[in-house]
């Protein structure tokens, strides 16, 4: 890129800044689906930041490659805008349009400024177009990254939320499972359960699968693994909350639950657990 | 020579494994333990592995074998104090130590053996 070419784009940006801004804004507002006051104000504010910064950067920069150090501020601003929009639930197209919609007004004024020099105009348009494409792609990339971060965080939260281990009674733990059991969750469930067994010295753990929508061979295998691990630690497991359909599925699949105590409801499992944990049980049942 | 101590508690024997196991040590332990079961007329054996952070398939098999030997000599074996991480590893390895009783700690292990004898 020679300096003269840059100068034209720069000149246009500086000379027609307010006109450009208005043209850009009307284009932007036409495309954005949210038409509330707050969004509009925010858009204006972001645009007012972006335009002078772009003109400034072009003045300082010798190349149109946005990876350079002089483009640092622009990149920073755009990534801020992208992150903001990702959190507010804008779509990726809406986010990228922030940059792309500046193209049309900019081309219009470039045409005015270079009306008598068609060759330079076409070159100028091509280089400007590339620049804005790169800026737009950068915006989309930042948007995507932010979304991925959000998804990751939510997955982590879900993992933590969904595996509580509760103590029902002295020596009795309950593990109400909700949602599908995959390998990652089984690992977390297992670790939580075993740690809790160590902490409380529990003898019996009731695994309640009322909240597990489907039990296939994989889920069953994960359950059996958890039970085996608890047994190695010296705690027995009872599976409760088996719905009729799930009982049917388990038998059809040929999953062997022979060695495991199974109960239809958590209440039944609790009674068995109480009986198994010794003399306390009689006392409690007399009190009832 | 390196040896794992075997402690006598009434008619129970307590073995606490605190060092890394290797072939020779395992053989010596099995030797000692079977001898002690006979000479002390023990009815139960407690193997405490609470100090072990790593249990590989070798130690797992060694424990299974020891339990089987003790059973032939009419003594029940209870494995006590397994760490959660160890339990998960063993399950992932497919070693569920069938035929070996387990308990959370020595106290519960003794209770388990005494219940069995009643």
Interface residues (C-beta under 8 A of the other chain):
Chain A: X187 X190 X191 X194 X195 X197 X198 X201 X202 X203 X225 X228 X229 X230 X231 X232 X233 X234 X235
Chain B: X79 X80 X82 X83 X84 X86 X87 X88 X90 X91 X92 X96 X97 X102 X103 X104 X105 X108 X109
